[in-house]
Amino acid sequence: MPISACVIQRLDKSASDSPATLVPASELHPDSDALDSLVTRLTDAYHGKAKRWGRLNEHTVAVSEVEQDAVGASDAAVDEPPADDTPPWDDAAAEPTGPVATSSRFPAEFKAYLQDERDLQTLAASLGEAIKTLVDDHLPTGGHLILADQRQGETRHLFLALVHHRDGFVIGDDGRVAITGQVNHSQMSLAFRLNLTQWQEGGPSSQYLSLLADRGARKLADDLQALLGASEGVDPKSETRTLLKAFSDYVEREDMAEETSREKTDALIDYAQDQASRGEAMTLDELSALVDDDKPRAFYEHIRNADYGLSPEIPPDKRTLNQFRRFTGRAEGVSISFDSHLLGNSIEYDEERDRLIIKKLPNKLKEQLQGG
């Protein structure tokens, strides 16, 4: 993904009990193949990690009201995060019905950047100063803070990651081994990705913001989400699981042949995994067209009529997708093979009695049994 601009800053923290200090960048990082490769590897690693998805709350206070005008990268003012430890997105039952006020200044700063009222260097410095607090509260060491403006076709993203270093080995031209520091691009302490294009286009169901939510770092994710002024949207694991259940129900209702069922399952999984690898949400419209070529709206209408409660856009959960597999077994002249989405529906497994119950036999098998 081409990089329009990139800023790399350093957050120094020598010990867990010492405060972090920001070393701001004096200029944008120059374009280079090495930079492109690093940011690409970081985004690829990010796409494979557990994330929260959501959107920015509407900021009702102008940038000038919450900070001084920044004239240089090191002049950005800092707002302290809210004193209340209860994150503002905990009330999952409350659906936003209008503009939501937030104490975070960053929705307004992102908007100012979008409108070319603020440059990336100033935005990076402001983010760096605010993230210092998160580093002090949650991390034993600092690292490098990378902020990149990326473009892919007509889509524009803002990607931020805090990366750390590890020792690596190199063998020089003289054949001697030396130790050198390397960026650990597969690991990052905190990160977020904002789809600027989707945010600009609007839409009440858009899940255009994602942030890293590794297991064991919930409080860090909570604080980063509060810092950004974001509200959490759909749960990727739950939504993906419900989508697969809706697909299983649809396949059973349509009485698809085994081969057709397998083809449609593969098409759905391939699409979902492709979206996950690109860090994009699935859309019900696109899924519906994949599931049934002849009736591209049929699966969509099935979901709506059955009231599964699915959002129009679903961030794919890779672990849930990987579990949606095919079961096979062969023993003593019996060969069994079925899609995992049938388990619990037309096929039940009784673990206590060690038996498999098939509720709905394939038509061809039924004909053979009745004829025999």
BATORBA-410579 format. One record per residue (C-alpha): residue number from 1; residue in three letters; x, y, z. Coordinates in steps of 0.05 Angstrom, whole numbers, padded with zeros to 5 digits, m for minus. Each point is the difference from the previous one (the first is absolute). Layout:
<pts>
{n NUM&res ALA&c1 X&c2 Y&c3 Z}
...
</pts>
This chain:
<pts>
{n 1&res MET&c1 00000&c2 00000&c3 00000}
{n 2&res PRO&c1 00033&c2 00065&c3 m00022}
{n 3&res ILE&c1 00020&c2 00049&c3 00055}
{n 4&res SER&c1 m00018&c2 00073&c3 m00011}
{n 5&res ALA&c1 00038&c2 00023&c3 00062}
{n 6&res CYS&c1 00031&c2 m00030&c3 00062}
{n 7&res VAL&c1 00026&c2 00025&c3 00067}
{n 8&res ILE&c1 00043&c2 m00041&c3 00047}
{n 9&res GLN&c1 00011&c2 00024&c3 00071}
{n 10&res ARG&c1 00034&c2 m00031&c3 00060}
{n 11&res LEU&c1 m00031&c2 m00011&c3 00068}
{n 12&res ASP&c1 00057&c2 m00009&c3 00050}
{n 13&res LYS&c1 m00011&c2 m00038&c3 00064}
{n 14&res SER&c1 00061&c2 m00031&c3 00032}
{n 15&res ALA&c1 m00035&c2 m00034&c3 00059}
{n 16&res SER&c1 m00071&c2 m00019&c3 00020}
{n 17&res ASP&c1 m00001&c2 00053&c3 00056}
{n 18&res SER&c1 00028&c2 00057&c3 m00042}
{n 19&res PRO&c1 m00046&c2 00046&c3 m00041}
{n 20&res ALA&c1 00001&c2 m00005&c3 m00076}
{n 21&res THR&c1 00026&c2 00058&c3 m00041}
{n 22&res LEU&c1 m00017&c2 00015&c3 m00072}
{n 23&res VAL&c1 00055&c2 00014&c3 m00051}
{n 24&res PRO&c1 m00041&c2 00031&c3 m00057}
{n 25&res ALA&c1 00019&c2 m00005&c3 m00073}
{n 26&res SER&c1 00033&c2 00061&c3 m00031}
{n 27&res GLU&c1 m00029&c2 m00017&c3 m00068}
{n 28&res LEU&c1 m00040&c2 m00051&c3 m00039}
{n 29&res HIS&c1 00035&c2 m00065&c3 m00013}
{n 30&res PRO&c1 00026&c2 00000&c3 m00071}
{n 31&res ASP&c1 m00029&c2 m00050&c3 m00049}
{n 32&res SER&c1 00039&c2 m00065&c3 m00006}
{n 33&res ASP&c1 m00010&c2 m00073&c3 m00016}
{n 34&res ALA&c1 00022&c2 m00017&c3 00071}
{n 35&res LEU&c1 m00056&c2 00043&c3 00029}
{n 36&res ASP&c1 m00052&c2 m00029&c3 m00047}
{n 37&res SER&c1 00022&c2 m00071&c3 00020}
{n 38&res LEU&c1 m00002&c2 00015&c3 00074}
{n 39&res VAL&c1 m00069&c2 00032&c3 00000}
{n 40&res THR&c1 m00027&c2 m00056&c3 m00044}
{n 41&res ARG&c1 00026&c2 m00053&c3 00048}
{n 42&res LEU&c1 m00029&c2 00038&c3 00059}
{n 43&res THR&c1 m00069&c2 00006&c3 m00032}
{n 44&res ASP&c1 00001&c2 m00073&c3 m00020}
{n 45&res ALA&c1 00017&c2 m00020&c3 00071}
{n 46&res TYR&c1 m00055&c2 00047&c3 00026}
{n 47&res HIS&c1 m00053&c2 m00032&c3 m00045}
{n 48&res GLY&c1 00015&c2 m00067&c3 00031}
{n 49&res LYS&c1 m00009&c2 00023&c3 00072}
{n 50&res ALA&c1 m00062&c2 00006&c3 00044}
{n 51&res LYS&c1 m00032&c2 00068&c3 m00007}
{n 52&res ARG&c1 m00059&c2 00042&c3 00022}
{n 53&res TRP&c1 m00041&c2 00035&c3 m00053}
{n 54&res GLY&c1 m00041&c2 00063&c3 00007}
{n 55&res ARG&c1 m00005&c2 00073&c3 m00019}
{n 56&res LEU&c1 00019&c2 00068&c3 00025}
{n 57&res ASN&c1 m00048&c2 00038&c3 00043}
{n 58&res GLU&c1 m00019&c2 00068&c3 m00029}
{n 59&res HIS&c1 00042&c2 00054&c3 00032}
{n 60&res THR&c1 m00041&c2 00059&c3 00020}
{n 61&res VAL&c1 00058&c2 00045&c3 00019}
{n 62&res ALA&c1 00045&c2 00034&c3 m00051}
{n 63&res VAL&c1 00073&c2 m00017&c3 00001}
{n 64&res SER&c1 00018&c2 00071&c3 00020}
{n 65&res GLU&c1 m00042&c2 m00007&c3 00063}
{n 66&res VAL&c1 00039&c2 m00059&c3 00027}
{n 67&res GLU&c1 00071&c2 00015&c3 m00021}
{n 68&res GLN&c1 00046&c2 00056&c3 m00021}
{n 69&res ASP&c1 00016&c2 00009&c3 m00073}
{n 70&res ALA&c1 00060&c2 m00044&c3 m00016}
{n 71&res VAL&c1 00055&c2 00035&c3 m00039}
{n 72&res GLY&c1 00050&c2 m00057&c3 00004}
{n 73&res ALA&c1 00001&c2 m00074&c3 00013}
{n 74&res SER&c1 00019&c2 00009&c3 00073}
{n 75&res ASP&c1 m00050&c2 00055&c3 00016}
{n 76&res ALA&c1 m00064&c2 m00042&c3 00002}
{n 77&res ALA&c1 m00037&c2 00004&c3 00066}
{n 78&res VAL&c1 m00025&c2 m00060&c3 00038}
{n 79&res ASP&c1 m00067&c2 m00015&c3 00031}
{n 80&res GLU&c1 m00001&c2 m00049&c3 00058}
{n 81&res PRO&c1 m00045&c2 m00061&c3 m00011}
{n 82&res PRO&c1 m00066&c2 m00001&c3 00038}
{n 83&res ALA&c1 00007&c2 m00013&c3 00075}
{n 84&res ASP&c1 m00057&c2 m00049&c3 00000}
{n 85&res ASP&c1 00026&c2 m00071&c3 m00010}
{n 86&res THR&c1 m00066&c2 m00023&c3 m00029}
{n 87&res PRO&c1 00007&c2 00002&c3 m00076}
{n 88&res PRO&c1 m00055&c2 00039&c3 m00035}
{n 89&res TRP&c1 m00017&c2 m00059&c3 m00046}
{n 90&res ASP&c1 m00021&c2 m00048&c3 00056}
{n 91&res ASP&c1 m00074&c2 00014&c3 m00009}
{n 92&res ALA&c1 m00007&c2 m00048&c3 m00058}
{n 93&res ALA&c1 m00076&c2 00004&c3 00000}
{n 94&res ALA&c1 m00002&c2 00074&c3 m00014}
{n 95&res GLU&c1 m00003&c2 00014&c3 m00074}
{n 96&res PRO&c1 00025&c2 00069&c3 m00020}
{n 97&res THR&c1 m00058&c2 00042&c3 m00026}
{n 98&res GLY&c1 00040&c2 00063&c3 m00016}
{n 99&res PRO&c1 00067&c2 00033&c3 00010}
{n 100&res VAL&c1 00040&c2 m00028&c3 00058}
{n 101&res ALA&c1 00044&c2 00048&c3 00038}
{n 102&res THR&c1 00069&c2 m00024&c3 00020}
{n 103&res SER&c1 00054&c2 00028&c3 00044}
{n 104&res SER&c1 00053&c2 m00023&c3 m00050}
{n 105&res ARG&c1 00028&c2 00052&c3 m00047}
{n 106&res PHE&c1 00022&c2 m00050&c3 m00052}
{n 107&res PRO&c1 m00064&c2 m00006&c3 m00042}
{n 108&res ALA&c1 00006&c2 00075&c3 m00012}
{n 109&res GLU&c1 00075&c2 m00006&c3 m00014}
{n 110&res PHE&c1 m00011&c2 m00057&c3 m00050}
{n 111&res LYS&c1 m00053&c2 00043&c3 m00034}
{n 112&res ALA&c1 00047&c2 00059&c3 m00002}
{n 113&res TYR&c1 00053&c2 m00045&c3 m00032}
{n 114&res LEU&c1 m00051&c2 m00024&c3 m00052}
{n 115&res GLN&c1 m00017&c2 00071&c3 m00018}
{n 116&res ASP&c1 00074&c2 00018&c3 m00007}
{n 117&res GLU&c1 m00004&c2 00047&c3 00060}
{n 118&res ARG&c1 00054&c2 m00041&c3 00036}
{n 119&res ASP&c1 00061&c2 m00037&c3 m00026}
{n 120&res LEU&c1 00019&c2 m00071&c3 00017}
{n 121&res GLN&c1 00061&c2 00021&c3 00040}
{n 122&res THR&c1 m00042&c2 00043&c3 00047}
{n 123&res LEU&c1 m00052&c2 m00054&c3 00007}
{n 124&res ALA&c1 00054&c2 m00052&c3 00015}
{n 125&res ALA&c1 00030&c2 00044&c3 00055}
{n 126&res SER&c1 m00068&c2 00010&c3 00032}
{n 127&res LEU&c1 m00014&c2 m00075&c3 m00001}
{n 128&res GLY&c1 00069&c2 m00014&c3 00027}
{n 129&res GLU&c1 m00008&c2 00046&c3 00059}
{n 130&res ALA&c1 m00067&c2 m00031&c3 00018}
{n 131&res ILE&c1 00025&c2 m00072&c3 m00009}
{n 132&res LYS&c1 00056&c2 00014&c3 00049}
{n 133&res THR&c1 m00052&c2 m00007&c3 00055}
{n 134&res LEU&c1 m00020&c2 m00069&c3 m00025}
{n 135&res VAL&c1 00073&c2 m00022&c3 m00002}
{n 136&res ASP&c1 00010&c2 00024&c3 00071}
{n 137&res ASP&c1 m00062&c2 m00035&c3 00025}
{n 138&res HIS&c1 00006&c2 m00066&c3 m00037}
{n 139&res LEU&c1 00068&c2 m00014&c3 m00031}
{n 140&res PRO&c1 00069&c2 m00012&c3 00031}
{n 141&res THR&c1 00038&c2 00029&c3 m00060}
{n 142&res GLY&c1 m00010&c2 00048&c3 m00057}
{n 143&res GLY&c1 00013&c2 m00008&c3 m00074}
{n 144&res HIS&c1 m00010&c2 00033&c3 m00066}
{n 145&res LEU&c1 m00068&c2 00030&c3 m00018}
{n 146&res ILE&c1 m00015&c2 m00006&c3 m00074}
{n 147&res LEU&c1 m00057&c2 00040&c3 m00031}
{n 148&res ALA&c1 m00013&c2 m00011&c3 m00074}
{n 149&res ASP&c1 m00051&c2 00028&c3 m00049}
{n 150&res GLN&c1 m00013&c2 m00056&c3 m00049}
{n 151&res ARG&c1 m00039&c2 m00002&c3 m00065}
{n 152&res GLN&c1 m00028&c2 m00059&c3 m00039}
{n 153&res GLY&c1 m00038&c2 00020&c3 m00061}
{n 154&res GLU&c1 m00053&c2 00049&c3 00024}
{n 155&res THR&c1 00006&c2 m00022&c3 00072}
{n 156&res ARG&c1 00042&c2 00037&c3 00051}
{n 157&res HIS&c1 00022&c2 m00026&c3 00068}
{n 158&res LEU&c1 00036&c2 00028&c3 00060}
{n 159&res PHE&c1 00041&c2 m00054&c3 00035}
{n 160&res LEU&c1 00036&c2 00007&c3 00066}
{n 161&res ALA&c1 00043&c2 m00052&c3 00036}
{n 162&res LEU&c1 00047&c2 00000&c3 00059}
{n 163&res VAL&c1 00056&c2 m00049&c3 m00016}
{n 164&res HIS&c1 00058&c2 m00025&c3 00041}
{n 165&res HIS&c1 00069&c2 m00028&c3 m00015}
{n 166&res ARG&c1 00035&c2 m00066&c3 00008}
{n 167&res ASP&c1 00071&c2 m00023&c3 m00009}
{n 168&res GLY&c1 00018&c2 m00032&c3 m00066}
{n 169&res PHE&c1 00063&c2 m00028&c3 m00030}
{n 170&res VAL&c1 00036&c2 00020&c3 m00063}
{n 171&res ILE&c1 00061&c2 m00029&c3 m00034}
{n 172&res GLY&c1 00044&c2 00054&c3 m00030}
{n 173&res ASP&c1 00041&c2 m00002&c3 m00063}
{n 174&res ASP&c1 00059&c2 m00021&c3 00042}
{n 175&res GLY&c1 m00038&c2 m00062&c3 00023}
{n 176&res ARG&c1 m00007&c2 00023&c3 00072}
{n 177&res VAL&c1 m00065&c2 m00003&c3 00039}
{n 178&res ALA&c1 m00027&c2 00063&c3 00031}
{n 179&res ILE&c1 m00062&c2 00017&c3 00041}
{n 180&res THR&c1 m00046&c2 00054&c3 m00026}
{n 181&res GLY&c1 m00067&c2 00029&c3 00020}
{n 182&res GLN&c1 m00060&c2 m00017&c3 m00043}
{n 183&res VAL&c1 m00072&c2 00024&c3 m00002}
{n 184&res ASN&c1 m00045&c2 m00056&c3 00023}
{n 185&res HIS&c1 m00052&c2 00010&c3 m00054}
{n 186&res SER&c1 m00042&c2 m00060&c3 00021}
{n 187&res GLN&c1 m00014&c2 00029&c3 00069}
{n 188&res MET&c1 m00029&c2 00067&c3 00020}
{n 189&res SER&c1 m00025&c2 00025&c3 00067}
{n 190&res LEU&c1 m00055&c2 00044&c3 m00026}
{n 191&res ALA&c1 m00026&c2 00017&c3 m00069}
{n 192&res PHE&c1 m00061&c2 00028&c3 m00036}
{n 193&res ARG&c1 m00023&c2 00007&c3 m00071}
{n 194&res LEU&c1 m00050&c2 00053&c3 m00022}
{n 195&res ASN&c1 m00033&c2 m00005&c3 m00068}
{n 196&res LEU&c1 m00002&c2 00075&c3 m00016}
{n 197&res THR&c1 m00040&c2 m00010&c3 m00064}
{n 198&res GLN&c1 m00055&c2 m00041&c3 00033}
{n 199&res TRP&c1 m00003&c2 00049&c3 00058}
{n 200&res GLN&c1 m00007&c2 00058&c3 m00049}
{n 201&res GLU&c1 m00055&c2 m00035&c3 m00038}
{n 202&res GLY&c1 m00039&c2 m00012&c3 00064}
{n 203&res GLY&c1 m00055&c2 m00050&c3 00013}
{n 204&res PRO&c1 m00028&c2 m00021&c3 00068}
{n 205&res SER&c1 00024&c2 m00072&c3 m00005}
{n 206&res SER&c1 00071&c2 00013&c3 m00024}
{n 207&res GLN&c1 00054&c2 m00035&c3 00039}
{n 208&res TYR&c1 00057&c2 00042&c3 m00025}
{n 209&res LEU&c1 00046&c2 m00001&c3 00061}
{n 210&res SER&c1 00037&c2 m00060&c3 00027}
{n 211&res LEU&c1 00050&c2 m00005&c3 00057}
{n 212&res LEU&c1 00044&c2 m00054&c3 00028}
{n 213&res ALA&c1 m00033&c2 m00040&c3 00056}
{n 214&res ASP&c1 00048&c2 m00056&c3 00019}
{n 215&res ARG&c1 m00021&c2 m00048&c3 00054}
{n 216&res GLY&c1 00027&c2 00023&c3 00068}
{n 217&res ALA&c1 00003&c2 00073&c3 m00021}
{n 218&res ARG&c1 m00073&c2 00020&c3 00007}
{n 219&res LYS&c1 00014&c2 00061&c3 00043}
{n 220&res LEU&c1 00051&c2 00026&c3 m00050}
{n 221&res ALA&c1 m00052&c2 m00009&c3 m00055}
{n 222&res ASP&c1 m00052&c2 00034&c3 00043}
{n 223&res ASP&c1 00045&c2 00060&c3 00011}
{n 224&res LEU&c1 00021&c2 00005&c3 m00073}
{n 225&res GLN&c1 m00073&c2 m00001&c3 m00020}
{n 226&res ALA&c1 m00017&c2 00055&c3 00049}
{n 227&res LEU&c1 00060&c2 00040&c3 m00022}
{n 228&res LEU&c1 m00024&c2 m00003&c3 m00073}
{n 229&res GLY&c1 m00071&c2 00019&c3 00019}
{n 230&res ALA&c1 m00029&c2 m00063&c3 m00029}
{n 231&res SER&c1 m00060&c2 m00044&c3 00014}
{n 232&res GLU&c1 00003&c2 m00074&c3 m00009}
{n 233&res GLY&c1 m00044&c2 m00029&c3 m00055}
{n 234&res VAL&c1 m00015&c2 m00073&c3 m00015}
{n 235&res ASP&c1 00035&c2 m00059&c3 00031}
{n 236&res PRO&c1 00038&c2 m00034&c3 m00057}
{n 237&res LYS&c1 m00001&c2 m00070&c3 00031}
{n 238&res SER&c1 m00074&c2 00002&c3 00016}
{n 239&res GLU&c1 m00019&c2 00031&c3 m00066}
{n 240&res THR&c1 00041&c2 m00050&c3 m00040}
{n 241&res ARG&c1 m00029&c2 m00058&c3 00039}
{n 242&res THR&c1 m00071&c2 00025&c3 m00013}
{n 243&res LEU&c1 00015&c2 00010&c3 m00073}
{n 244&res LEU&c1 00024&c2 m00071&c3 m00007}
{n 245&res LYS&c1 m00062&c2 m00025&c3 00036}
{n 246&res ALA&c1 m00044&c2 00041&c3 m00048}
{n 247&res PHE&c1 00038&c2 m00031&c3 m00058}
{n 248&res SER&c1 m00010&c2 m00071&c3 00028}
{n 249&res ASP&c1 m00075&c2 00014&c3 00007}
{n 250&res TYR&c1 m00004&c2 00026&c3 m00070}
{n 251&res VAL&c1 00036&c2 m00060&c3 m00030}
{n 252&res GLU&c1 m00047&c2 m00046&c3 00037}
{n 253&res ARG&c1 m00062&c2 00039&c3 m00020}
{n 254&res GLU&c1 00020&c2 00000&c3 m00073}
{n 255&res ASP&c1 00016&c2 m00074&c3 00003}
{n 256&res MET&c1 00064&c2 00010&c3 m00038}
{n 257&res ALA&c1 00037&c2 m00060&c3 m00028}
{n 258&res GLU&c1 00064&c2 m00020&c3 00036}
{n 259&res GLU&c1 00045&c2 00024&c3 m00056}
{n 260&res THR&c1 m00037&c2 00067&c3 m00005}
{n 261&res SER&c1 00002&c2 00008&c3 00076}
{n 262&res ARG&c1 00075&c2 m00012&c3 m00001}
{n 263&res GLU&c1 00011&c2 00050&c3 m00056}
{n 264&res LYS&c1 m00041&c2 00054&c3 00035}
{n 265&res THR&c1 00035&c2 m00014&c3 00066}
{n 266&res ASP&c1 00068&c2 00008&c3 m00033}
{n 267&res ALA&c1 m00022&c2 00064&c3 m00035}
{n 268&res LEU&c1 m00024&c2 00030&c3 00066}
{n 269&res ILE&c1 00063&c2 m00020&c3 00038}
{n 270&res ASP&c1 00046&c2 00024&c3 m00055}
{n 271&res TYR&c1 m00035&c2 00068&c3 m00002}
{n 272&res ALA&c1 00001&c2 00007&c3 00075}
{n 273&res GLN&c1 00073&c2 m00019&c3 00007}
{n 274&res ASP&c1 00019&c2 00047&c3 m00057}
{n 275&res GLN&c1 m00036&c2 00057&c3 00035}
{n 276&res ALA&c1 00034&c2 m00018&c3 00065}
{n 277&res SER&c1 00069&c2 00000&c3 m00033}
{n 278&res ARG&c1 m00013&c2 00070&c3 m00026}
{n 279&res GLY&c1 m00028&c2 00025&c3 00065}
{n 280&res GLU&c1 m00068&c2 00014&c3 m00031}
{n 281&res ALA&c1 m00071&c2 m00018&c3 00023}
{n 282&res MET&c1 m00045&c2 m00047&c3 m00037}
{n 283&res THR&c1 m00065&c2 00028&c3 m00028}
{n 284&res LEU&c1 m00065&c2 m00039&c3 m00003}
{n 285&res ASP&c1 m00014&c2 00025&c3 m00071}
{n 286&res GLU&c1 00065&c2 m00030&c3 m00026}
{n 287&res LEU&c1 m00009&c2 m00064&c3 00040}
{n 288&res SER&c1 m00070&c2 m00010&c3 m00026}
{n 289&res ALA&c1 00023&c2 00005&c3 m00072}
{n 290&res LEU&c1 00054&c2 m00052&c3 00014}
{n 291&res VAL&c1 m00046&c2 m00049&c3 00034}
{n 292&res ASP&c1 m00052&c2 m00001&c3 m00056}
{n 293&res ASP&c1 00019&c2 00023&c3 m00070}
{n 294&res ASP&c1 m00070&c2 m00009&c3 m00028}
{n 295&res LYS&c1 m00034&c2 00036&c3 00058}
{n 296&res PRO&c1 00052&c2 00050&c3 00026}
{n 297&res ARG&c1 m00048&c2 00030&c3 00050}
{n 298&res ALA&c1 m00028&c2 m00065&c3 00027}
{n 299&res PHE&c1 00051&c2 m00011&c3 00056}
{n 300&res TYR&c1 m00006&c2 00073&c3 00020}
{n 301&res GLU&c1 m00075&c2 m00005&c3 00005}
{n 302&res HIS&c1 00006&c2 m00065&c3 00039}
{n 303&res ILE&c1 00043&c2 00035&c3 00052}
{n 304&res ARG&c1 m00047&c2 00059&c3 00005}
{n 305&res ASN&c1 m00064&c2 m00041&c3 00002}
{n 306&res ALA&c1 00027&c2 m00048&c3 00053}
{n 307&res ASP&c1 00023&c2 00059&c3 00042}
{n 308&res TYR&c1 00070&c2 m00024&c3 00017}
{n 309&res GLY&c1 00018&c2 00070&c3 00023}
{n 310&res LEU&c1 00061&c2 00004&c3 m00046}
{n 311&res SER&c1 00030&c2 00067&c3 m00019}
{n 312&res PRO&c1 00006&c2 00017&c3 m00074}
{n 313&res GLU&c1 00076&c2 00000&c3 00010}
{n 314&res ILE&c1 00033&c2 m00057&c3 00039}
{n 315&res PRO&c1 00074&c2 00001&c3 00020}
{n 316&res PRO&c1 00023&c2 m00072&c3 m00012}
{n 317&res ASP&c1 00029&c2 m00040&c3 00058}
{n 318&res LYS&c1 00055&c2 m00045&c3 m00028}
{n 319&res ARG&c1 m00001&c2 m00050&c3 00057}
{n 320&res THR&c1 m00075&c2 m00011&c3 m00008}
{n 321&res LEU&c1 00008&c2 m00008&c3 m00075}
{n 322&res ASN&c1 00056&c2 m00051&c3 00009}
{n 323&res GLN&c1 m00046&c2 m00042&c3 00043}
{n 324&res PHE&c1 m00052&c2 m00002&c3 m00055}
{n 325&res ARG&c1 00029&c2 m00062&c3 m00032}
{n 326&res ARG&c1 m00019&c2 m00068&c3 m00027}
{n 327&res PHE&c1 m00004&c2 m00063&c3 00044}
{n 328&res THR&c1 00022&c2 m00066&c3 m00031}
{n 329&res GLY&c1 00010&c2 m00070&c3 00027}
{n 330&res ARG&c1 00007&c2 m00072&c3 m00026}
{n 331&res ALA&c1 m00004&c2 m00066&c3 00039}
{n 332&res GLU&c1 m00024&c2 m00071&c3 m00012}
{n 333&res GLY&c1 m00030&c2 00014&c3 m00068}
{n 334&res VAL&c1 m00034&c2 00064&c3 00021}
{n 335&res SER&c1 00021&c2 00067&c3 m00030}
{n 336&res ILE&c1 m00029&c2 00064&c3 00028}
{n 337&res SER&c1 00012&c2 00071&c3 m00025}
{n 338&res PHE&c1 m00041&c2 00062&c3 00014}
{n 339&res ASP&c1 00008&c2 00076&c3 00006}
{n 340&res SER&c1 00010&c2 00024&c3 00072}
{n 341&res HIS&c1 m00058&c2 00048&c3 m00007}
{n 342&res LEU&c1 m00048&c2 m00059&c3 m00001}
{n 343&res LEU&c1 00021&c2 m00021&c3 00070}
{n 344&res GLY&c1 m00053&c2 00019&c3 00050}
{n 345&res ASN&c1 m00052&c2 00008&c3 m00055}
{n 346&res SER&c1 m00014&c2 m00059&c3 m00046}
{n 347&res ILE&c1 00056&c2 m00040&c3 00034}
{n 348&res GLU&c1 00008&c2 m00010&c3 00075}
{n 349&res TYR&c1 00058&c2 m00032&c3 00039}
{n 350&res ASP&c1 m00018&c2 m00038&c3 00063}
{n 351&res GLU&c1 00066&c2 m00003&c3 00036}
{n 352&res GLU&c1 m00026&c2 m00041&c3 00059}
{n 353&res ARG&c1 m00027&c2 m00056&c3 m00044}
{n 354&res ASP&c1 00054&c2 00009&c3 m00053}
{n 355&res ARG&c1 m00047&c2 00006&c3 m00058}
{n 356&res LEU&c1 m00015&c2 00047&c3 m00057}
{n 357&res ILE&c1 m00073&c2 00017&c3 m00015}
{n 358&res ILE&c1 m00018&c2 00020&c3 m00071}
{n 359&res LYS&c1 m00068&c2 00035&c3 m00001}
{n 360&res LYS&c1 m00005&c2 00013&c3 m00074}
{n 361&res LEU&c1 00027&c2 m00052&c3 m00047}
{n 362&res PRO&c1 00026&c2 00020&c3 m00069}
{n 363&res ASN&c1 m00052&c2 m00018&c3 m00052}
{n 364&res LYS&c1 00046&c2 m00046&c3 m00039}
{n 365&res LEU&c1 00018&c2 m00039&c3 00063}
{n 366&res LYS&c1 m00073&c2 m00004&c3 00020}
{n 367&res GLU&c1 m00018&c2 m00028&c3 m00069}
{n 368&res GLN&c1 00054&c2 m00053&c3 00006}
{n 369&res LEU&c1 m00023&c2 m00021&c3 00070}
{n 370&res GLN&c1 m00073&c2 m00004&c3 m00020}
{n 371&res GLY&c1 00017&c2 m00038&c3 m00063}
{n 372&res GLY&c1 00044&c2 m00049&c3 00037}
</pts>
